[in-house]
Amino acid sequence: MSNDIQYSFARCEKKYLLERDVYTGLLGRLRPRLRPDEYGNYSLCNIYYDTDDWRLVRASIEKPVYKEKLRVRSYGVPKPDGKAFVEIKKKFDGIVYKRRITTGIDKVEPFLNLADPADYGQIGREIISFQRFYQTKPKVFIGYDRIAFSGISDPGLRITFDTNLRWRVTDLDLRAGDWGEPLDDSDRVLMEIKLSGAYPLWLCRILSEMGVYPVSFSKYGTCYTEHILNRKIKKEAHFCA
């Protein structure tokens, strides 16, 4: 697996939920300072893994100082011989740490089921250790469409805008397509600002002048609390009636 790319990084990530008119105005002010991501507009497809009792997401929504999760991600729907990221995402004291590998989409399940003997290096061993401890399974698909930018004079700055957030709990294979039910009934845009250091002053000024402030928002957490948990409660109530 020596040709597989490995990634590891730490940064601060803040999220903002924008109404469409605010998004349009904000993007207009930001664009002179940004350059489009090399991939342009694209769709992100994710399978989130969790325990049978949803231990990871339940811990996450309690907003602890430390939390972690496992997901498999592809850019668009992968072809049968395509690639995917296998990623552990951890957050401690406001800093997000990601450890991930890339591998063939057909090798993801053997790897996570501890049946793939291939050497994925230190990051691969960390993922396997995580998996041996939690014994997670695919639980939810979450997809969305993204426009991404980086700073022209601040290359470490990354700003993304996500729309059309969607989810499903069936066909939990990235090759099955990026369809799903809407995650949010509103038409809001999710903006994420990702940076390893402090915000540049010009960005702070624009956000302040437009009254744009960070919020606590998790795609996976929202999916669980607003959809999966609600359906589970309704099903149990119907059964007990």
Sequence and secondary structure as in RCSB ss.txt:
>XXXX:A:sequence
MSNDIQYSFARCEKKYLLERDVYTGLLGRLRPRLRPDEYGNYSLCNIYYDTDDWRLVRASIEKPVYKEKLRVRSY
GVPKPDGKAFVEIKKKFDGIVYKRRITTGIDKVEPFLNLADPADYGQIGREIISFQRFYQTKPKVFIGYDRIAFS
GISDPGLRITFDTNLRWRVTDLDLRAGDWGEPLDDSDRVLMEIKLSGAYPLWLCRILSEMGVYPVSFSKYGTCYT
EHILNRKIKKEAHFCA
>XXXX:A:secstr
 TTS EEEEEEEEEEEEE HHHHHHHHHHHGGGEEEEEEEEEEEEEEEEE TT HHHHHHTT  SEEEEEEEEEE
SS  TT EEEEEEEEEETTEEEEEEEEEEGGGHHHHHTT      HHHHHHHHHHHHHH  EEEEEEEEEEEEEE
ESS TT EEEEEEEEEEESSS  GGG S  EES SS  EEEEEEESS   HHHHHHHHHTT   B   HHHHHII
IIIHHHHHHHHHHHH 
